[in-house]
Amino acid sequence: MAERPLTSTFDPAGPRSLEAYVRGGGYAAARRALAEMTPAAVAGEVKAAELRGRGGAGFPAGVKWSFIPRTDPGPFYLCVNADEGEPGTFKDRHILAHDPHLLLEGIILCAYAVGVHTAYIYIRGEYEEPARRLEKAIAEAAGAGVLGASVLGSGFSLDVIVHRGAGAYICGEETALLESLEGFRGKPRLKPPFPAAVGLFGKPTVINNVETLAHLPAVIRNGASWFLGLGKPKDGGTRLVSVSGSVVRPGVYELPIGTPLRDVVFVHAGGLAPGRTLKAVIPGGMSSAVLGPGEIDVPMDSASLAAAGSMIGSAGVIVIDDAVSMKTVLDRISRFYAHESCGQCTPCRVGTSWIRRIVLRRGAGEGRAGDLDRIVRLAGAMKGRTLCPFGDAAAVPILALVTKFRAELEQ
Ligand SMILES: Cc1cc2nc3c(=O)[nH]c(=O)nc-3n(C[C@H](O)[C@H](O)[C@H](O)COP(=O)(O)O)c2cc1C
């Protein structure tokens, strides 16, 4: 049985209380780090563990932290990305629902390593229950001296503030998230400067995904080489994989990085319903390129999925069987991106809305010759031509779908 450091102690009955978390060894890693390790040693361990960001871009967390300019007098901020807007992804909710203290311990470790005294958790508006659980856990932790003026009696101070989003996918993009946190409309900022240099309220800021931070206690508890050994070189640990669509057992699975995508679908998620055949798999959330049935013998890690022409993204695996029409898939994808484009960049604003119009027209039986080529041209004009990666996120899945399933879409 593969190790599941993140989820093996989850209680199916609900979130672990502070008392239960501590009883299970919780906060020991943070306590030890604060008492016995320097911030640089914690950051060094995380860097050596090759913990890649679990929010989508897959940037190594330890490297990101090292970009905080030490010449800046501060304050520095940590923003926890709990927006979880990528369709097909529901793993951060799993952590928040079962073990909010695991995230809080990760936040303490990151804050200590980077020198942050105020951390914000930006949580998607629809996550009402997870937000309540989080607030409760923070109150419990603050009441017990786990957070606040002297974290676990160390003298290191840390406040954690929950900020509820209002339902915009773009607010998961890190700079739109910062705008939204500051009280503005969530529109991405031009980079550089990157948030590590100029972030929240103009100060150096680390932005990390919920799952990325939740891995930290195990990294500090067991060491970088143990963590690295669970996964692949340059891509350590396990990953929470959300599986949805045409499978017998949809759900969240904690799997070693590098688990074959075919096993995710056919072993862990129980395969397809009897009599059905596989048509396609979207491996990394809706923004990743769809793979055909002959392309799923690929290990689920950043490098392998990139080499296969897709990406691991948020590890949201969406399984599509022969009962599902690719026209429906294109309809859903085009509707989502046209609705969620923030409108700031012309190629994205106009491109997503024109693609949507063409798809709607075809759906109404008014398709014209050359429509699919028009869609390809519009998507191509968005790719790489927008201020944030949303343009690519919209273009890539549409291009892959139209290229690989053209015959079905033409019908
Ligand atoms: C349109 C868009 C939406 C995104 N949504 C999320 C999200 O919901 N959650 C998340 O963690 N990252 C999201 N990201 C990625 C973030 O910009 C950022 O890379 C991430 O929060 C960094 O954390 P990590 O390094 O721990 O993955 C999104 C990016 C884009 C372009």
The ligand as a Gaussian input file, in Angstrom:
#p B3LYP/6-31G(d) Opt

LIG

0 1
 C       -7.296000      31.517000     -14.620000
 C       -6.508000      30.888000     -13.509000
 C       -7.164000      30.344000     -12.416000
 C       -6.441000      29.778000     -11.369000
 N       -7.130000      29.238000     -10.316000
 C       -6.434000      28.708000      -9.279000
 C       -7.128000      28.176000      -8.145000
 O       -8.360000      28.160000      -8.099000
 N       -6.390000      27.669000      -7.125000
 C       -5.009000      27.690000      -7.154000
 O       -4.381000      27.244000      -6.201000
 N       -4.338000      28.177000      -8.206000
 C       -5.015000      28.698000      -9.253000
 N       -4.316000      29.238000     -10.306000
 C       -2.837000      29.260000     -10.242000
 C       -2.372000      30.464000      -9.446000
 O       -2.238000      31.571000     -10.323000
 C       -1.002000      30.226000      -8.785000
 O       -0.117000      29.694000      -9.725000
 C       -1.072000      29.271000      -7.592000
 O       -2.018000      29.692000      -6.657000
 C        0.275000      29.212000      -6.920000
 O        0.290000      28.255000      -5.901000
 P        1.160000      26.928000      -6.010000
 O        2.515000      27.356000      -6.500000
 O        1.188000      26.385000      -4.624000
 O        0.473000      26.040000      -6.984000
 C       -5.024000      29.784000     -11.395000
 C       -4.367000      30.329000     -12.497000
 C       -5.089000      30.861000     -13.549000
 C       -4.358000      31.436000     -14.710000

